[in-house]
Amino acid sequence: MKEIDVSAVSINPMTAIAKQWMLITAGTEETGYNTMTASWGHLGSVWGHGGGLPTAAVYVRPQRYTKQFVDREPLFTLCFFEGKKQALAYLGSHSGRDGDKVAAAGLTPAFGEGYTYFEEASLVLVCRKLYRAPLVEEGFLDKAIVEDCYPERDFHDLYIGEIVKVLVKE
Ligand SMILES: Cc1cc2nc3c(=O)[nH]c(=O)nc-3n(C[C@H](O)[C@H](O)[C@H](O)COP(=O)(O)O)c2cc1C
């Protein structure tokens, strides 16, 4: 893969995240890593000056095994793929607690300094954690979302990461 500037990222997040999905991955070769599929998240800009920091926001429910890795590590990656939806469906319906789901999904981990991504990815965003906060019931102005998405009150944690490196397939 080759590194590009974040300003050259050309995906449409409205379709890339919501329709094509992405993998949230945290951990390293040495300490272990885990990954999960996500279709909720945002790409944009916040904080900093002169346009703000390039950032990604993701939402992880407390019961995800991946959450332990995201909480432990300073970095996480977001991997986007072309034509790997079956693998992402698998990684989004099996837990890394129960075995090597990455091998079962047919993906190949690749390791950078402090982060893990996948050789098959077309785009990798390496993110440095800036902010974590649990979503809280009182925060929902539209209470219908609580009933719709959180009947068990298992509210996601929101993570905002600065996009510190972008890799694309050569
Ligand atoms: C299409 C799709 C999108 C998903 N999006 C999210 C998400 O944004 N946040 C989340 O917490 N879980 C999401 N999930 C569920 C996790 O990917 C799933 O529970 C996964 O098995 C967790 O794996 P883990 O226990 O190894 O972390 C999604 C699942 C699928 C199939």
The ligand as an SDF file (V2000), in Angstrom:
LIG
                    3D

 31 33  0  0  0  0  0  0  0  0999 V2000
  -23.1580   -4.5130    8.7260 C   0  0  0  0  0  0  0  0  0  0  0  0
  -22.8080   -4.5020   10.1860 C   0  0  0  0  0  0  0  0  0  0  0  0
  -22.5750   -3.2840   10.8190 C   0  0  0  0  0  0  0  0  0  0  0  0
  -22.2530   -3.2170   12.1770 C   0  0  0  0  0  0  0  0  0  0  0  0
  -21.9930   -2.0020   12.7590 N   0  0  0  0  0  0  0  0  0  0  0  0
  -21.6480   -1.9500   14.0660 C   0  0  0  0  0  0  0  0  0  0  0  0
  -21.3210   -0.6840   14.6750 C   0  0  0  0  0  0  0  0  0  0  0  0
  -21.2650    0.3790   14.0170 O   0  0  0  0  0  0  0  0  0  0  0  0
  -21.0340   -0.6830   16.0080 N   0  0  0  0  0  0  0  0  0  0  0  0
  -21.0580   -1.8370   16.7660 C   0  0  0  0  0  0  0  0  0  0  0  0
  -20.8020   -1.7830   17.9680 O   0  0  0  0  0  0  0  0  0  0  0  0
  -21.3200   -3.0510   16.1960 N   0  0  0  0  0  0  0  0  0  0  0  0
  -21.6030   -3.1220   14.8660 C   0  0  0  0  0  0  0  0  0  0  0  0
  -21.8440   -4.3380   14.2820 N   0  0  0  0  0  0  0  0  0  0  0  0
  -21.7780   -5.5710   15.0850 C   0  0  0  0  0  0  0  0  0  0  0  0
  -20.3470   -6.1330   15.2700 C   0  0  0  0  0  0  0  0  0  0  0  0
  -19.6050   -6.0660   14.0680 O   0  0  0  0  0  0  0  0  0  0  0  0
  -20.4670   -7.5950   15.7150 C   0  0  0  0  0  0  0  0  0  0  0  0
  -21.1550   -7.6710   16.9490 O   0  0  0  0  0  0  0  0  0  0  0  0
  -19.1430   -8.3340   15.7840 C   0  0  0  0  0  0  0  0  0  0  0  0
  -19.4000   -9.7070   15.7710 O   0  0  0  0  0  0  0  0  0  0  0  0
  -18.3320   -7.9620   17.0080 C   0  0  0  0  0  0  0  0  0  0  0  0
  -17.1680   -8.7430   16.9900 O   0  0  0  0  0  0  0  0  0  0  0  0
  -16.1730   -8.8390   18.2300 P   0  0  0  0  0  0  0  0  0  0  0  0
  -16.9250   -9.4140   19.3970 O   0  0  0  0  0  0  0  0  0  0  0  0
  -15.0590   -9.7330   17.7460 O   0  0  0  0  0  0  0  0  0  0  0  0
  -15.6940   -7.4460   18.5110 O   0  0  0  0  0  0  0  0  0  0  0  0
  -22.1730   -4.4130   12.9190 C   0  0  0  0  0  0  0  0  0  0  0  0
  -22.4090   -5.6470   12.2890 C   0  0  0  0  0  0  0  0  0  0  0  0
  -22.7010   -5.6970   10.9430 C   0  0  0  0  0  0  0  0  0  0  0  0
  -22.9400   -7.0220   10.2670 C   0  0  0  0  0  0  0  0  0  0  0  0
  1  2  1  0
  2  3  1  0
  2 30  2  0
  3  4  2  0
  4  5  1  0
  4 28  1  0
  5  6  2  0
  6  7  1  0
  6 13  1  0
  7  8  2  0
  7  9  1  0
  9 10  1  0
 10 11  2  0
 10 12  1  0
 12 13  2  0
 13 14  1  0
 14 15  1  0
 14 28  1  0
 15 16  1  0
 16 17  1  0
 16 18  1  0
 18 19  1  0
 18 20  1  0
 20 21  1  0
 20 22  1  0
 22 23  1  0
 23 24  1  0
 24 25  2  0
 24 26  1  0
 24 27  1  0
 28 29  2  0
 29 30  1  0
 30 31  1  0
M  END
$$$$
